[in-house]
C-alpha cells in the first residue's frame, strides 16, 4: 500500500495544479492500493471545498465511499504518538494530518508516500529515523 497525503488528492482534483499531470500519470500506472487517514480526508475536503467548490469535495467523498482507496483508522492510543510528533516538529509546525501519516508509516513499516509537500516530508522521520520516499516527485 502506498501512503497518500492531501497534496496528491488536491493535484488530482485541480487541472490547474502544477502537479496535476504527474499525479494523474502516477494514478494511471498504479499497481498497488492507496491508503490515507481520516485527518487527511478531512483536510482534503476542506481545501477542495475552499479552492474548487462543492462538486470537487463531493466527488472526492464519493471516491471514499466507493472504496477507491483504503483508510487507516486511528485508535485512541495513536494520539499519544501524534502529540509526541507534533511536539517534536513544532518548529515546522506539524499538523494532525501529517502526524497521522507518520503513524500510518510506522504501522505499515514503510514510508512510501505520494505527496506534493517536499519540505515537510523530507524532514519528517517515521520511527524517529527512517526518511519518507516520495514516489510522486
Secondary structure, 3 states (H helix, E strand, C coil): CEEECHHHHHHHHCCCCCCHHHHHHHHHCCCCCEEEEHHHHHHHHHHHHHHHCHHHHHHHHHHHHCCCCEEECCCCCHHHHHHHHHHHCCCCCCCHHHHHHHHHHHHHCCCEEECCCHHHHHHCEECCCEECEECCC
